[in-house]
Amino acid sequence: MLSGMPGWLEAGGWGLLAGSALLLGAAVGFLADIPRRIIASIMAFGAGVLLSAVAFELVGEAYEQAGMAWAASGAIAGALIYTGCNVLLARRGARNRKRSEDRKDDGSGLALALGALLDGIPESIVIGTSLLAGGGASVATVAAVFVSNVPEGLSSAAGLRAAGRSRAYVFGLWSGIALISGLSAIAGYTILADAPATLLGWITALAGGAILTMVADTMIPEAFEDAHLLIGLITVTGFLLSFALSHV
């Protein structure tokens, strides 16, 4: 932990940092026109970062904390929850919310907010619980969440701009979600402080399963669609960077 800083405050800071990428992406998507190949490259890089984080920082850690049965059941639960919520969100217009195409409707601001929360809350809780062992936050996990949040904010802001939403609406929406990310990290640190290792492992695996499902469902398909000649190289670069960060 950072010297002299309360653990809950540090957890909130790391969660807020990761969530602030939503606001950064929203600013870029609302204020600039980014070529789709560049966005697709960001998707591929982010997918590689997340794949590494899921394998080595989330599911791997869950296995060490709780064993195979808890890790596997948590990952499956995360995949099922994400898929079920994604089906509901698709019916509200927020399907493929991490994708970057400009939409002509806003897909419902509530659906977009729920979509971001669906990803952000478990990710931030894991960031908070990573501090419970007495060490620092997982740099690889924070970096992975940050990188994956950029295209989500970018995509949604571009669609909301095309639908005629105001700047105040867009930045207010994503600022609020970034703040909730910080609060979720604090909740993970405080509420789960005395939780048994099996529960912590299960929650960590749940986040891993949800994130892995999201990568397969949205990020890799779009990256392949728009940058298929380079997707392998870019994805491996992201994977190796995340792997290196996890061993710093």
C-alpha atoms as a printed R data frame, in Angstrom:
    type eleno elety resid chain resno       x       y       z
1   ATOM     1    CA   MET     A     1   0.000   0.000   0.000
2   ATOM     2    CA   LEU     A     2   0.990   3.630  -0.388
3   ATOM     3    CA   SER     A     3   2.740   4.883   2.717
4   ATOM     4    CA   GLY     A     4   0.474   6.768   5.122
5   ATOM     5    CA   MET     A     5  -2.685   6.374   3.022
6   ATOM     6    CA   PRO     A     6  -5.701   4.493   4.442
7   ATOM     7    CA   GLY     A     7  -6.358   1.277   2.549
8   ATOM     8    CA   TRP     A     8  -9.941   2.168   1.667
9   ATOM     9    CA   LEU     A     9  -8.841   5.496   0.200
10  ATOM    10    CA   GLU     A    10  -6.120   3.861  -1.875
11  ATOM    11    CA   ALA     A    11  -8.627   1.287  -3.139
12  ATOM    12    CA   GLY     A    12 -11.007   4.059  -4.142
13  ATOM    13    CA   GLY     A    13  -8.230   5.920  -5.911
14  ATOM    14    CA   TRP     A    14  -7.222   2.911  -7.993
15  ATOM    15    CA   GLY     A    15 -10.858   2.149  -8.830
16  ATOM    16    CA   LEU     A    16 -11.457   5.755  -9.816
17  ATOM    17    CA   LEU     A    17  -8.320   5.744 -11.971
18  ATOM    18    CA   ALA     A    18  -9.498   2.661 -13.846
19  ATOM    19    CA   GLY     A    19 -13.020   4.059 -14.199
20  ATOM    20    CA   SER     A    20 -11.744   7.434 -15.408
21  ATOM    21    CA   ALA     A    21 -10.842   5.746 -18.685
22  ATOM    22    CA   LEU     A    22 -14.580   5.760 -19.463
23  ATOM    23    CA   LEU     A    23 -14.524   9.538 -19.215
24  ATOM    24    CA   LEU     A    24 -11.340   9.754 -21.283
25  ATOM    25    CA   GLY     A    25 -12.857   7.569 -23.991
26  ATOM    26    CA   ALA     A    26 -16.070   9.590 -23.899
27  ATOM    27    CA   ALA     A    27 -14.120  12.827 -24.372
28  ATOM    28    CA   VAL     A    28 -12.302  11.434 -27.400
29  ATOM    29    CA   GLY     A    29 -15.470   9.945 -28.886
30  ATOM    30    CA   PHE     A    30 -17.503  13.103 -28.381
31  ATOM    31    CA   LEU     A    31 -14.917  15.671 -29.458
32  ATOM    32    CA   ALA     A    32 -13.000  13.898 -32.245
33  ATOM    33    CA   ASP     A    33 -13.554  11.605 -35.214
34  ATOM    34    CA   ILE     A    34 -11.213   8.641 -34.768
35  ATOM    35    CA   PRO     A    35 -10.503   6.356 -37.760
36  ATOM    36    CA   ARG     A    36 -12.068   2.946 -37.247
37  ATOM    37    CA   ARG     A    37  -8.782   1.135 -37.843
38  ATOM    38    CA   ILE     A    38  -7.209   2.960 -34.925
39  ATOM    39    CA   ILE     A    39 -10.178   2.121 -32.715
40  ATOM    40    CA   ALA     A    40  -9.995  -1.509 -33.816
41  ATOM    41    CA   SER     A    41  -6.296  -1.569 -32.936
42  ATOM    42    CA   ILE     A    42  -7.139  -0.252 -29.460
43  ATOM    43    CA   MET     A    43  -9.734  -3.029 -29.191
44  ATOM    44    CA   ALA     A    44  -7.171  -5.690 -30.129
45  ATOM    45    CA   PHE     A    45  -4.573  -4.346 -27.708
46  ATOM    46    CA   GLY     A    46  -7.134  -4.112 -24.916
47  ATOM    47    CA   ALA     A    47  -8.299  -7.652 -25.599
48  ATOM    48    CA   GLY     A    48  -4.752  -8.951 -25.219
49  ATOM    49    CA   VAL     A    49  -4.288  -7.049 -21.955
50  ATOM    50    CA   LEU     A    50  -7.541  -8.432 -20.578
51  ATOM    51    CA   LEU     A    51  -6.818 -12.008 -21.642
52  ATOM    52    CA   SER     A    52  -3.563 -11.911 -19.723
53  ATOM    53    CA   ALA     A    53  -5.176 -10.290 -16.683
54  ATOM    54    CA   VAL     A    54  -7.955 -12.883 -16.620
55  ATOM    55    CA   ALA     A    55  -5.538 -15.799 -16.895
56  ATOM    56    CA   PHE     A    56  -2.813 -14.674 -14.486
57  ATOM    57    CA   GLU     A    57  -4.393 -12.067 -12.223
58  ATOM    58    CA   LEU     A    58  -7.989 -13.213 -11.824
59  ATOM    59    CA   VAL     A    59  -8.676 -16.887 -12.493
60  ATOM    60    CA   GLY     A    60  -5.133 -17.890 -11.548
61  ATOM    61    CA   GLU     A    61  -5.371 -16.011  -8.254
62  ATOM    62    CA   ALA     A    62  -8.853 -17.384  -7.611
63  ATOM    63    CA   TYR     A    63  -7.496 -20.914  -8.013
64  ATOM    64    CA   GLU     A    64  -4.732 -20.236  -5.493
65  ATOM    65    CA   GLN     A    65  -7.202 -18.718  -3.015
66  ATOM    66    CA   ALA     A    66 -10.128 -21.099  -3.287
67  ATOM    67    CA   GLY     A    67  -9.224 -24.138  -5.396
68  ATOM    68    CA   MET     A    68 -10.433 -25.416  -8.746
69  ATOM    69    CA   ALA     A    69 -14.119 -25.974  -7.890
70  ATOM    70    CA   TRP     A    70 -14.664 -22.449  -6.553
71  ATOM    71    CA   ALA     A    71 -12.629 -20.840  -9.319
72  ATOM    72    CA   ALA     A    72 -14.453 -22.761 -12.046
73  ATOM    73    CA   SER     A    73 -17.913 -22.138 -10.599
74  ATOM    74    CA   GLY     A    74 -17.157 -18.439 -10.161
75  ATOM    75    CA   ALA     A    75 -15.926 -18.072 -13.745
76  ATOM    76    CA   ILE     A    76 -18.993 -19.884 -15.090
77  ATOM    77    CA   ALA     A    77 -21.284 -17.735 -12.934
78  ATOM    78    CA   GLY     A    78 -19.615 -14.599 -14.267
79  ATOM    79    CA   ALA     A    79 -20.069 -15.763 -17.845
80  ATOM    80    CA   LEU     A    80 -23.732 -16.614 -17.239
81  ATOM    81    CA   ILE     A    81 -24.466 -13.313 -15.499
82  ATOM    82    CA   TYR     A    82 -22.748 -11.291 -18.205
83  ATOM    83    CA   THR     A    83 -24.494 -13.178 -20.997
84  ATOM    84    CA   GLY     A    84 -27.906 -12.884 -19.344
85  ATOM    85    CA   CYS     A    85 -27.518  -9.174 -18.697
86  ATOM    86    CA   ASN     A    86 -26.178  -8.652 -22.213
87  ATOM    87    CA   VAL     A    87 -29.329 -10.233 -23.630
88  ATOM    88    CA   LEU     A    88 -31.460  -7.848 -21.581
89  ATOM    89    CA   LEU     A    89 -29.329  -4.875 -22.604
90  ATOM    90    CA   ALA     A    90 -29.558  -5.874 -26.259
91  ATOM    91    CA   ARG     A    91 -33.314  -5.509 -26.005
92  ATOM    92    CA   ARG     A    92 -32.810  -1.981 -24.671
93  ATOM    93    CA   GLY     A    93 -30.495  -0.956 -27.510
94  ATOM    94    CA   ALA     A    94 -27.107  -1.319 -25.831
95  ATOM    95    CA   ARG     A    95 -25.916  -4.398 -27.695
96  ATOM    96    CA   ASN     A    96 -22.176  -4.298 -28.459
97  ATOM    97    CA   ARG     A    97 -21.747  -1.225 -26.267
98  ATOM    98    CA   LYS     A    98 -17.956  -1.590 -26.477
99  ATOM    99    CA   ARG     A    99 -18.131  -1.322 -30.248
100 ATOM   100    CA   SER     A   100 -17.323   1.954 -31.913
101 ATOM   101    CA   GLU     A   101 -19.784   2.381 -34.736
102 ATOM   102    CA   ASP     A   102 -21.744   5.599 -34.683
103 ATOM   103    CA   ARG     A   103 -25.373   4.840 -33.875
104 ATOM   104    CA   LYS     A   104 -28.271   7.071 -34.836
105 ATOM   105    CA   ASP     A   105 -30.122   6.473 -31.555
106 ATOM   106    CA   ASP     A   106 -28.837   6.712 -28.007
107 ATOM   107    CA   GLY     A   107 -29.772   3.125 -27.158
108 ATOM   108    CA   SER     A   108 -31.290   4.489 -23.953
109 ATOM   109    CA   GLY     A   109 -28.981   6.282 -21.552
110 ATOM   110    CA   LEU     A   110 -30.079   3.912 -18.814
111 ATOM   111    CA   ALA     A   111 -29.108   0.855 -20.854
112 ATOM   112    CA   LEU     A   112 -25.691   2.313 -21.622
113 ATOM   113    CA   ALA     A   113 -25.138   3.146 -17.958
114 ATOM   114    CA   LEU     A   114 -26.200  -0.329 -16.881
115 ATOM   115    CA   GLY     A   115 -23.866  -1.821 -19.469
116 ATOM   116    CA   ALA     A   116 -20.879   0.071 -18.154
117 ATOM   117    CA   LEU     A   117 -21.779  -0.805 -14.577
118 ATOM   118    CA   LEU     A   118 -22.091  -4.460 -15.541
119 ATOM   119    CA   ASP     A   119 -18.437  -4.418 -16.516
120 ATOM   120    CA   GLY     A   120 -17.157  -1.886 -14.023
121 ATOM   121    CA   ILE     A   121 -18.534  -2.979 -10.664
122 ATOM   122    CA   PRO     A   122 -16.987  -6.466 -10.491
123 ATOM   123    CA   GLU     A   123 -13.745  -5.192 -12.009
124 ATOM   124    CA   SER     A   124 -13.494  -2.457  -9.382
125 ATOM   125    CA   ILE     A   125 -14.402  -4.815  -6.541
126 ATOM   126    CA   VAL     A   126 -11.492  -7.032  -7.589
127 ATOM   127    CA   ILE     A   127  -9.177  -3.999  -7.569
128 ATOM   128    CA   GLY     A   128 -10.299  -3.260  -4.005
129 ATOM   129    CA   THR     A   129  -9.919  -6.835  -2.773
130 ATOM   130    CA   SER     A   130  -6.426  -7.046  -4.283
131 ATOM   131    CA   LEU     A   131  -5.268  -4.680  -1.520
132 ATOM   132    CA   LEU     A   132  -6.537  -6.883   1.311
133 ATOM   133    CA   ALA     A   133  -3.404  -9.027   1.383
134 ATOM   134    CA   GLY     A   134  -1.384  -6.003   2.473
135 ATOM   135    CA   GLY     A   135   0.420  -5.412  -0.809
136 ATOM   136    CA   GLY     A   136  -0.278  -2.854  -3.484
137 ATOM   137    CA   ALA     A   137  -3.001  -2.960  -6.062
138 ATOM   138    CA   SER     A   138  -2.509  -5.230  -9.046
139 ATOM   139    CA   VAL     A   139  -0.974  -2.959 -11.677
140 ATOM   140    CA   ALA     A   140  -1.854  -5.429 -14.437
141 ATOM   141    CA   THR     A   141  -5.520  -5.565 -13.409
142 ATOM   142    CA   VAL     A   142  -5.822  -1.773 -13.164
143 ATOM   143    CA   ALA     A   143  -4.108  -1.347 -16.542
144 ATOM   144    CA   ALA     A   144  -6.318  -3.993 -18.148
145 ATOM   145    CA   VAL     A   145  -9.512  -2.390 -16.869
146 ATOM   146    CA   PHE     A   146  -8.303   1.082 -17.918
147 ATOM   147    CA   VAL     A   147  -7.455   0.001 -21.465
148 ATOM   148    CA   SER     A   148 -10.737  -1.877 -21.928
149 ATOM   149    CA   ASN     A   149 -12.791   1.064 -20.629
150 ATOM   150    CA   VAL     A   150 -11.444   3.513 -23.214
151 ATOM   151    CA   PRO     A   151 -13.276   1.990 -26.215
152 ATOM   152    CA   GLU     A   152 -16.450   1.606 -24.156
153 ATOM   153    CA   GLY     A   153 -16.578   5.300 -23.337
154 ATOM   154    CA   LEU     A   154 -15.505   6.204 -26.876
155 ATOM   155    CA   SER     A   155 -18.150   4.032 -28.510
156 ATOM   156    CA   SER     A   156 -21.053   5.195 -26.386
157 ATOM   157    CA   ALA     A   157 -20.134   8.887 -26.585
158 ATOM   158    CA   ALA     A   158 -19.931   8.714 -30.379
159 ATOM   159    CA   GLY     A   159 -23.387   7.165 -30.506
160 ATOM   160    CA   LEU     A   160 -24.858   9.647 -28.040
161 ATOM   161    CA   ARG     A   161 -23.360  12.544 -30.025
162 ATOM   162    CA   ALA     A   162 -24.898  11.188 -33.227
163 ATOM   163    CA   ALA     A   163 -28.241  10.956 -31.415
164 ATOM   164    CA   GLY     A   164 -28.021  14.641 -30.454
165 ATOM   165    CA   ARG     A   165 -27.299  14.259 -26.746
166 ATOM   166    CA   SER     A   166 -25.693  17.274 -25.086
167 ATOM   167    CA   ARG     A   167 -22.127  17.465 -23.851
168 ATOM   168    CA   ALA     A   168 -23.397  17.864 -20.272
169 ATOM   169    CA   TYR     A   169 -25.467  14.681 -20.563
170 ATOM   170    CA   VAL     A   170 -22.616  12.597 -21.978
171 ATOM   171    CA   PHE     A   171 -19.934  13.751 -19.545
172 ATOM   172    CA   GLY     A   172 -22.317  13.691 -16.599
173 ATOM   173    CA   LEU     A   173 -23.255  10.095 -17.380
174 ATOM   174    CA   TRP     A   174 -19.706   8.798 -17.617
175 ATOM   175    CA   SER     A   175 -18.398  10.891 -14.734
176 ATOM   176    CA   GLY     A   176 -21.023   9.284 -12.532
177 ATOM   177    CA   ILE     A   177 -20.063   5.792 -13.669
178 ATOM   178    CA   ALA     A   178 -16.369   6.524 -13.056
179 ATOM   179    CA   LEU     A   179 -17.263   7.642  -9.529
180 ATOM   180    CA   ILE     A   180 -19.225   4.442  -8.938
181 ATOM   181    CA   SER     A   181 -16.139   2.479 -10.013
182 ATOM   182    CA   GLY     A   182 -14.172   4.144  -7.238
183 ATOM   183    CA   LEU     A   183 -16.925   3.458  -4.702
184 ATOM   184    CA   SER     A   184 -17.095  -0.184  -5.802
185 ATOM   185    CA   ALA     A   185 -13.368  -0.567  -5.150
186 ATOM   186    CA   ILE     A   186 -13.875   0.895  -1.673
187 ATOM   187    CA   ALA     A   187 -16.737  -1.544  -1.095
188 ATOM   188    CA   GLY     A   188 -14.536  -4.428  -2.157
189 ATOM   189    CA   TYR     A   189 -11.854  -3.377   0.309
190 ATOM   190    CA   THR     A   190 -14.130  -2.663   3.280
191 ATOM   191    CA   ILE     A   191 -17.096  -5.032   3.011
192 ATOM   192    CA   LEU     A   192 -15.001  -8.044   2.041
193 ATOM   193    CA   ALA     A   193 -12.167  -7.333   4.486
194 ATOM   194    CA   ASP     A   194 -13.114 -10.293   6.707
195 ATOM   195    CA   ALA     A   195 -14.501 -12.548   3.985
196 ATOM   196    CA   PRO     A   196 -13.149 -16.101   3.757
197 ATOM   197    CA   ALA     A   197 -10.588 -16.855   1.064
198 ATOM   198    CA   THR     A   198 -13.043 -19.087  -0.787
199 ATOM   199    CA   LEU     A   199 -15.519 -16.218  -1.187
200 ATOM   200    CA   LEU     A   200 -12.821 -13.791  -2.321
201 ATOM   201    CA   GLY     A   201 -11.561 -16.367  -4.804
202 ATOM   202    CA   TRP     A   202 -15.067 -17.005  -6.102
203 ATOM   203    CA   ILE     A   203 -15.744 -13.277  -6.617
204 ATOM   204    CA   THR     A   204 -12.391 -12.836  -8.348
205 ATOM   205    CA   ALA     A   205 -13.165 -15.736 -10.679
206 ATOM   206    CA   LEU     A   206 -16.651 -14.334 -11.314
207 ATOM   207    CA   ALA     A   207 -15.122 -11.069 -12.529
208 ATOM   208    CA   GLY     A   208 -12.692 -13.043 -14.675
209 ATOM   209    CA   GLY     A   209 -15.474 -15.059 -16.283
210 ATOM   210    CA   ALA     A   210 -17.518 -11.939 -17.019
211 ATOM   211    CA   ILE     A   211 -14.536 -10.118 -18.518
212 ATOM   212    CA   LEU     A   212 -13.498 -13.097 -20.654
213 ATOM   213    CA   THR     A   213 -17.041 -13.388 -21.996
214 ATOM   214    CA   MET     A   214 -17.049  -9.681 -22.845
215 ATOM   215    CA   VAL     A   215 -13.731  -9.970 -24.700
216 ATOM   216    CA   ALA     A   216 -14.998 -12.877 -26.800
217 ATOM   217    CA   ASP     A   217 -18.403 -11.285 -27.362
218 ATOM   218    CA   THR     A   218 -17.422  -7.753 -28.354
219 ATOM   219    CA   MET     A   219 -13.768  -6.733 -28.434
220 ATOM   220    CA   ILE     A   220 -12.141  -9.461 -30.521
221 ATOM   221    CA   PRO     A   221 -14.942  -9.646 -33.146
222 ATOM   222    CA   GLU     A   222 -14.784  -5.927 -33.860
223 ATOM   223    CA   ALA     A   223 -10.996  -5.820 -33.862
224 ATOM   224    CA   PHE     A   224 -10.925  -8.661 -36.389
225 ATOM   225    CA   GLU     A   225 -13.556  -6.981 -38.531
226 ATOM   226    CA   ASP     A   226 -11.586  -3.755 -38.951
227 ATOM   227    CA   ALA     A   227  -7.908  -4.679 -38.424
228 ATOM   228    CA   HIS     A   228  -7.806  -8.401 -39.168
229 ATOM   229    CA   LEU     A   229  -4.329  -8.364 -40.746
230 ATOM   230    CA   LEU     A   230  -2.769  -7.025 -37.555
231 ATOM   231    CA   ILE     A   231  -5.062  -8.288 -34.828
232 ATOM   232    CA   GLY     A   232  -2.837 -11.214 -33.852
233 ATOM   233    CA   LEU     A   233   0.301  -9.121 -33.451
234 ATOM   234    CA   ILE     A   234  -1.478  -6.312 -31.616
235 ATOM   235    CA   THR     A   235  -3.300  -8.719 -29.306
236 ATOM   236    CA   VAL     A   236  -0.085 -10.569 -28.407
237 ATOM   237    CA   THR     A   237   1.603  -7.217 -27.703
238 ATOM   238    CA   GLY     A   238  -1.128  -6.329 -25.237
239 ATOM   239    CA   PHE     A   239  -0.979  -9.789 -23.678
240 ATOM   240    CA   LEU     A   240   2.791  -9.611 -23.159
241 ATOM   241    CA   LEU     A   241   2.648  -6.090 -21.722
242 ATOM   242    CA   SER     A   242   0.044  -7.165 -19.173
243 ATOM   243    CA   PHE     A   243   2.036 -10.301 -18.369
244 ATOM   244    CA   ALA     A   244   5.169  -8.206 -17.800
245 ATOM   245    CA   LEU     A   245   3.276  -5.790 -15.540
246 ATOM   246    CA   SER     A   246   1.965  -8.686 -13.463
247 ATOM   247    CA   HIS     A   247   5.555  -9.776 -12.773
248 ATOM   248    CA   VAL     A   248   6.970  -6.376 -11.880
